[in-house]
Every structure is written in C-alpha cells, then in structure tokens.
Amino acid sequence: MAYSPVTGLVYISAIDIPQNTSYTPRDKIGDITLAGGSTHFDLLGAVDKDARAPLIAWDPIKRKIAWKIDDPLPTGSGTLATAGNLVFYGRGDGLLRALAADTGKVLWSMNVPGAMRSTPITVEVDGEQVILLPIGSDGGGAAMVMGDVVSTEATRQAPARLVAFKLGGKAKLPELDISHAFQKPPLPRFPDSVAKHGQDVMLIWGCDYCHGGEQLQAQASSVPDLRKSNAGTHAALEQIVIGGALKTRGMPMFKDMPVGDLEAIRAFIVNSAWKAGSSRFRCNNIR
C-alpha cells in the first residue's frame, strides 16, 4: 500500500475472493460423529462470478473508504502515491493507470506487455521524474500460483522487463509475442478421462498449491510451469515426485504416492501442454 500526506489517504490494492467451504466427518459410530474430518476450501469455484480486485482509497482517521475502483480480476500491483496528487498502480492483465489521488479519477492509462505484481517507484534522473516498474514473468513478486487470479495467460508468459516512463517519452514498448512460449509436448495426448482423473489426483495430493490449479497456471517464477516439461523431465518424473530427486531444490518427496496416481498426473500435465500449445498469443494491447 501507499500513504499520501497530501490527501491523508492510504491506497490499497485489494483482493476480495469468496470461497465455498464444506466439511465431511471422518467417521461415525451409530449416531455419534467422531471428532475429526476433512474440510474442503473451494477457493477458485466462485472466482469468475464474484471475485473482485478493487483499488481502495482508505481514510484512516474517519475509518471509511474515501473512494474505490471496483475492478474485476486479475489482481493489482502495489501502489505509488506522489506529491503531485497522483496514484500509480498496475494490474495482472497489463493495465497501468495514473489516478487523481483525491478523487480516484483515471487521468492516464496504458497497456504494457506483462503482468504487474510489484510496486511502481519514482526517481529523478538528470532533473526529470521517472516512473519505474518491473513487468512480465514474475512481475517483481514472489511465485504466485493462482493463475488467472493474478495474471492472464499472455501476461504470465511475457518475459521479465523493467520499464520506465517520463513526461514526453516517445519510445515504444515491444510487441508482446509469446507464440513460442509452449513447444510441442514430448508425449502424445492421453484420453480426456485419464487427464481429468489426474487433475483430481493433483488436488488430492496438494500439487496445485505450488503448480497451479485447474489449468496448471503457475506464475512463472521459482516454480516451474509443468506444461513446459521436456522429455527428460517426463522420463525422470517418478524419481522426482516419488523418489525425491529434487527435494534439495524445494520439490517435496511423495514416497507414498501410487505409481498409478503419478501416471494420471502425467496425463493431466501432457494434455494441458497440448492445450496451451494450441493457442498463439500475439498482442499489442492486453486489454
């Protein structure tokens, strides 16, 4: 967040995602339910319909919202407030804005070729004020694996860049072309039923926590995008997942996972790779 002593407001790039929660008792003896069970959090089930990513100007003295832009997903970056009554912030879909800090009126906006997760900063170079921000594959933030919650497929695959803006700047940002982000998968497609079972198995074993959910949409950063797995990775998949070959690099060892579950996961990974590769992303304007 950012605070402006000019307006006295705090500018918060927020996220509001409802989730459905269900509880299944572990066991019963007659009519008595034992203490214990499993709780399922359907975090992404309501994303498309109900989730929002608002930019909020909060008055900490009056304890209320001064103004709000109620944006849809994906989420926004950190915020920058300047002495010139401006607030800068970007979004995961590549939309960068400058707003009036006192009213929230959008004064300037631009689509940039990459997601924004970090916070814009301002510096002075040779007497000129410059706005700097990182965009692209990790957007300056830690690994985020919530897919379309934090970015789009296009902005998620964009290369990492540092971009700079100034009044009167004339340089043009390069076109976003990630048509070759996904190469031809090393294995043929699996039956859809097998891949769907693999998707369910990934959720059961918790693989989605690091590698993304329904579409394997891990934010490109320290966690590999499994859809880009090459032949060598697939050949060593059992050693990696069950044998713990990469546990020193942060990949847990699932020594109790049945090989059948692993093969179902492989099917989901391969089919997801074929699906991703069938699309071509080329755009100047993300939104």
PLY file of the C-alpha trace (Angstrom):
ply
format ascii 1.0
element vertex 287
property float x
property float y
property float z
element edge 286
property int vertex1
property int vertex2
end_header
0.00 0.00 0.00
0.97 3.67 -0.18
0.17 6.66 2.05
-0.13 10.25 0.84
0.42 13.03 3.40
-1.14 15.36 0.80
-4.56 13.68 0.90
-4.23 11.79 4.18
-5.41 8.62 2.42
-3.98 5.11 2.20
-4.13 3.41 -1.22
-4.66 -0.34 -1.08
-4.62 -2.77 -3.97
-7.06 -5.29 -2.52
-8.48 -8.68 -3.41
-11.91 -10.00 -2.48
-12.48 -13.68 -3.24
-15.32 -15.59 -1.60
-14.90 -19.31 -1.18
-17.21 -22.23 -0.58
-16.31 -24.38 2.40
-17.62 -27.86 3.07
-16.91 -30.31 5.89
-17.05 -34.08 5.70
-16.96 -36.04 9.01
-14.28 -38.68 9.11
-16.37 -41.41 10.64
-19.45 -42.22 12.69
-20.32 -44.75 15.38
-24.07 -45.09 15.31
-25.43 -41.59 15.59
-22.23 -40.21 17.10
-19.90 -38.26 14.83
-16.26 -38.65 15.78
-14.17 -35.54 16.33
-12.39 -35.13 13.04
-13.00 -34.94 9.35
-11.88 -33.10 6.25
-12.59 -29.53 5.27
-12.60 -28.59 1.59
-12.00 -24.98 0.54
-13.24 -24.30 -2.98
-11.16 -21.14 -3.44
-11.47 -20.86 -7.22
-15.05 -22.06 -7.53
-16.53 -18.57 -7.32
-13.72 -16.60 -8.99
-15.34 -15.86 -12.34
-18.63 -14.71 -10.90
-17.97 -12.99 -7.59
-14.27 -12.22 -7.11
-13.05 -8.64 -7.33
-9.72 -6.79 -7.23
-10.58 -3.26 -6.05
-8.28 -0.30 -5.61
-9.31 1.32 -2.33
-8.53 4.80 -1.03
-8.93 4.43 2.74
-9.28 7.27 5.22
-7.53 6.01 8.39
-8.90 8.87 10.53
-12.56 8.52 9.55
-12.12 4.74 9.19
-14.01 4.55 5.93
-13.48 4.30 2.19
-12.94 7.68 0.51
-13.25 6.22 -3.00
-12.91 2.85 -4.68
-12.40 1.42 -8.18
-14.16 -1.93 -8.17
-12.12 -3.81 -10.76
-12.56 -7.46 -11.73
-9.70 -9.93 -11.52
-6.80 -10.23 -12.05
-5.33 -8.53 -9.00
-3.36 -5.31 -8.97
0.18 -4.36 -8.10
1.41 -2.31 -5.20
0.60 1.41 -5.24
2.67 4.58 -5.51
1.41 7.95 -4.24
3.24 11.13 -5.32
3.28 14.74 -4.13
1.62 15.73 -7.40
-1.73 14.25 -6.29
-1.22 11.07 -8.33
-1.56 7.37 -7.58
0.07 4.82 -9.89
-0.75 1.13 -9.94
-0.79 -1.72 -12.40
-2.80 -4.90 -12.87
-2.09 -8.51 -13.66
-3.64 -8.09 -17.12
-1.09 -5.40 -18.07
-3.19 -2.27 -17.46
-1.17 0.58 -15.90
-3.01 3.63 -14.55
-2.41 7.04 -13.05
-5.30 8.41 -10.98
-6.10 11.60 -9.12
-5.21 10.77 -5.53
-8.03 12.83 -4.05
-10.91 11.65 -6.27
-9.83 8.41 -7.98
-10.42 9.85 -11.46
-8.39 7.98 -14.09
-6.05 10.54 -15.67
-3.90 8.23 -17.80
-3.74 4.55 -18.64
-1.69 2.26 -20.84
-1.48 -1.45 -21.61
2.01 -2.84 -21.06
3.30 -6.23 -22.29
3.42 -8.09 -19.00
1.77 -8.61 -15.64
2.47 -6.23 -12.76
2.76 -7.54 -9.21
5.38 -5.30 -7.62
5.15 -1.60 -6.73
5.96 1.29 -9.08
8.60 3.68 -7.81
9.60 7.19 -8.84
13.12 8.59 -9.17
14.74 11.71 -10.59
17.21 11.31 -13.45
19.01 14.44 -14.72
16.24 16.65 -13.38
13.39 14.57 -14.87
10.93 12.49 -12.88
10.75 8.86 -13.99
8.31 6.09 -13.04
9.91 2.63 -12.89
8.23 -0.74 -12.54
9.03 -4.40 -13.27
6.65 -6.30 -15.55
6.48 -9.77 -17.03
7.04 -13.30 -15.93
7.26 -12.71 -12.20
6.30 -9.05 -12.11
8.75 -8.39 -9.31
6.87 -10.55 -6.81
7.27 -14.00 -5.32
5.96 -17.12 -7.03
2.19 -16.90 -7.28
0.29 -19.97 -8.38
-3.29 -18.75 -8.57
-3.33 -18.46 -12.34
-5.95 -16.03 -13.64
-6.38 -14.55 -10.17
-3.06 -12.69 -10.52
-2.47 -12.51 -14.28
-3.64 -13.65 -17.69
-2.08 -16.43 -19.74
-0.49 -13.85 -22.04
0.93 -11.57 -19.34
2.01 -14.59 -17.29
4.19 -15.86 -20.14
5.66 -12.46 -21.02
9.42 -12.00 -20.46
10.53 -10.05 -17.41
11.34 -6.41 -18.13
11.98 -3.17 -16.27
10.09 -0.29 -17.90
10.44 3.45 -17.36
8.02 6.30 -18.08
8.50 10.05 -18.17
6.54 13.05 -19.45
7.12 13.38 -23.19
8.62 9.90 -23.54
8.45 8.67 -27.14
9.90 5.14 -27.02
7.54 2.32 -27.97
7.27 -0.82 -25.92
8.00 -4.01 -27.89
5.06 -6.06 -29.06
4.13 -8.93 -26.78
4.73 -12.11 -28.77
4.67 -15.34 -26.82
3.54 -17.55 -29.67
6.51 -19.81 -28.98
6.09 -19.97 -25.21
4.96 -23.59 -25.47
6.79 -26.13 -27.57
5.35 -29.38 -28.89
4.87 -31.76 -25.92
7.18 -34.80 -25.90
4.29 -37.25 -25.41
1.03 -37.77 -27.29
-2.32 -36.80 -25.79
-3.92 -39.05 -23.20
-7.65 -39.86 -23.06
-9.56 -36.95 -21.55
-10.96 -39.17 -18.79
-7.44 -40.12 -17.66
-6.30 -36.50 -17.68
-9.37 -35.44 -15.69
-8.57 -38.09 -13.10
-5.01 -36.75 -12.98
-6.33 -33.26 -12.30
-8.35 -34.61 -9.36
-5.33 -36.55 -8.09
-3.19 -33.39 -8.15
-5.73 -31.68 -5.90
-5.81 -34.66 -3.53
-2.02 -34.68 -3.15
-1.84 -30.88 -2.90
0.28 -30.41 -6.04
-1.89 -27.44 -7.04
-0.60 -25.43 -4.08
2.71 -24.90 -5.91
1.98 -25.82 -9.51
-1.36 -24.11 -10.07
-4.94 -25.25 -10.15
-7.28 -26.25 -12.93
-5.09 -25.07 -15.80
-1.65 -25.62 -14.22
-1.32 -21.86 -14.33
1.63 -21.41 -12.05
3.07 -17.91 -12.06
6.40 -18.18 -13.87
8.99 -17.71 -11.16
10.72 -20.19 -8.84
8.07 -22.85 -9.53
8.37 -24.45 -13.00
5.42 -24.42 -15.38
4.79 -28.15 -15.73
3.24 -27.63 -19.15
6.76 -26.91 -20.40
8.19 -30.21 -19.13
10.58 -31.77 -21.66
11.25 -35.44 -22.43
13.95 -35.63 -19.77
11.62 -34.36 -17.06
8.94 -36.87 -18.03
11.50 -39.70 -18.05
12.57 -38.78 -14.53
9.09 -37.93 -13.21
8.87 -40.93 -10.87
12.33 -40.24 -9.43
11.38 -36.59 -8.93
7.92 -36.98 -7.41
8.13 -40.31 -5.57
11.89 -40.69 -5.18
12.62 -37.11 -4.07
15.35 -36.44 -6.63
14.78 -32.67 -6.44
13.93 -32.30 -2.75
17.08 -30.23 -2.16
15.65 -27.71 -4.64
12.32 -27.47 -2.86
10.32 -30.23 -4.56
8.79 -32.43 -1.82
9.07 -36.22 -1.97
5.73 -38.05 -2.19
7.05 -41.50 -1.34
3.56 -42.87 -0.59
2.07 -41.82 -3.93
0.96 -44.84 -6.01
2.53 -45.01 -9.46
-0.96 -45.09 -10.92
-1.69 -41.67 -9.41
1.56 -40.32 -10.82
0.71 -41.59 -14.30
-2.68 -39.89 -14.09
-0.92 -36.66 -13.12
1.39 -37.08 -16.11
-1.67 -37.37 -18.37
-3.07 -34.12 -16.99
0.27 -32.34 -17.48
0.66 -33.57 -21.07
-2.90 -32.75 -22.10
-2.60 -29.30 -20.51
0.60 -28.75 -22.51
-1.15 -29.70 -25.76
-4.00 -27.33 -24.90
-1.64 -24.45 -24.12
0.37 -25.03 -27.28
-2.72 -24.96 -29.45
-3.17 -21.26 -28.67
-0.99 -18.49 -30.03
-0.65 -15.29 -28.10
0.30 -12.15 -30.02
-0.97 -8.77 -28.95
-0.03 -5.12 -28.61
-2.85 -4.38 -26.21
-3.53 -6.83 -23.42
-6.87 -5.25 -22.63
0 1
1 2
2 3
3 4
4 5
5 6
6 7
7 8
8 9
9 10
10 11
11 12
12 13
13 14
14 15
15 16
16 17
17 18
18 19
19 20
20 21
21 22
22 23
23 24
24 25
25 26
26 27
27 28
28 29
29 30
30 31
31 32
32 33
33 34
34 35
35 36
36 37
37 38
38 39
39 40
40 41
41 42
42 43
43 44
44 45
45 46
46 47
47 48
48 49
49 50
50 51
51 52
52 53
53 54
54 55
55 56
56 57
57 58
58 59
59 60
60 61
61 62
62 63
63 64
64 65
65 66
66 67
67 68
68 69
69 70
70 71
71 72
72 73
73 74
74 75
75 76
76 77
77 78
78 79
79 80
80 81
81 82
82 83
83 84
84 85
85 86
86 87
87 88
88 89
89 90
90 91
91 92
92 93
93 94
94 95
95 96
96 97
97 98
98 99
99 100
100 101
101 102
102 103
103 104
104 105
105 106
106 107
107 108
108 109
109 110
110 111
111 112
112 113
113 114
114 115
115 116
116 117
117 118
118 119
119 120
120 121
121 122
122 123
123 124
124 125
125 126
126 127
127 128
128 129
129 130
130 131
131 132
132 133
133 134
134 135
135 136
136 137
137 138
138 139
139 140
140 141
141 142
142 143
143 144
144 145
145 146
146 147
147 148
148 149
149 150
150 151
151 152
152 153
153 154
154 155
155 156
156 157
157 158
158 159
159 160
160 161
161 162
162 163
163 164
164 165
165 166
166 167
167 168
168 169
169 170
170 171
171 172
172 173
173 174
174 175
175 176
176 177
177 178
178 179
179 180
180 181
181 182
182 183
183 184
184 185
185 186
186 187
187 188
188 189
189 190
190 191
191 192
192 193
193 194
194 195
195 196
196 197
197 198
198 199
199 200
200 201
201 202
202 203
203 204
204 205
205 206
206 207
207 208
208 209
209 210
210 211
211 212
212 213
213 214
214 215
215 216
216 217
217 218
218 219
219 220
220 221
221 222
222 223
223 224
224 225
225 226
226 227
227 228
228 229
229 230
230 231
231 232
232 233
233 234
234 235
235 236
236 237
237 238
238 239
239 240
240 241
241 242
242 243
243 244
244 245
245 246
246 247
247 248
248 249
249 250
250 251
251 252
252 253
253 254
254 255
255 256
256 257
257 258
258 259
259 260
260 261
261 262
262 263
263 264
264 265
265 266
266 267
267 268
268 269
269 270
270 271
271 272
272 273
273 274
274 275
275 276
276 277
277 278
278 279
279 280
280 281
281 282
282 283
283 284
284 285
285 286
